Amino acid sequence: MILKPNGNEIYGISNGAIWAIWIELQIYVIAVLCKKVLISNCSKTFWGITFACAFLINLIGNELVSLCQNNGFGIVAKIYSSSFLPYLYFFLIGVLGYKFKDSVIRFICNNLIYITVAFLAWHLLIKYHVEPLAEAGYYTDPITVLLAGMLTLGLAFRFGKCRLKVELSYGIYVWHMPIITFLIQVISGREWLLILISMVLTFMFAVLSNIFIEKKVQKIESHILQRGVFRSECQ
């Protein structure tokens, strides 16, 4: 909803979470390649060509999908939409940020207020005044991707000393999409209300799953590991 303010119609799909997991599994493989190639000793020229190609693939995504569907190649459009290719440059921005993390994070934290204002202004601009800009790129426009990524990192590191007593990141990751999928069917046309309720419910479900699922699983895992160590020592 925040990344694509005019795209509520894409939410509420029952298999959306499965699709997201499938894309992420592909990205895990790409992460290994990036670690061995892009982050190691590749030249700036190679970096630039790789990023430019990934950006171009995203930028022509909508036209490519439409062209394939209109010419009887719907299966190609589906494969493209279910692959990491449209989102590769999203990931490469993160890789680039990691490669130069000290200077990047310092810049983002020092300019977090300006980044937040720029993100909100751009968000409102494409939503209410220049709607065609929201159609640039596949899934969302490049400026939104860049500003949203910077805003996320800024909020994470600017207030990095704030720590919760329990680890909720996995629960938030698991529950946010099913909750959005359900709420979009109930709350229609009230985006900020949907965002607020989604955040509250996601946090609540993350806490509950941490207490009743994650901690119990961790105890079972610890028990199994301890038994395994004990048996190996006895043998």
Secondary structure, 3 states (H helix, E strand, C coil): CCCCCCCHHHCCCCCHHHHHHHHHHHHHHHHHHHHHCCCCCCCHHHHHHHHHHHHHHHHCHHHHHHHHHHCCCHHHHHHHHCCCHHHHHHHHHHHHHHHCHHHHHHHHHHCHHHHHHHHHHHHHHHHHCCHHHHHCCCCCCHHHHHHHHHHHHHHHHHCCCCCCCCCCHHHHHHHHHHHHHHHHHHCCCCHHHHHHHHHHHHHHHHHHHHHHHHHHHHHHHHHHHHHHHHHHHHC
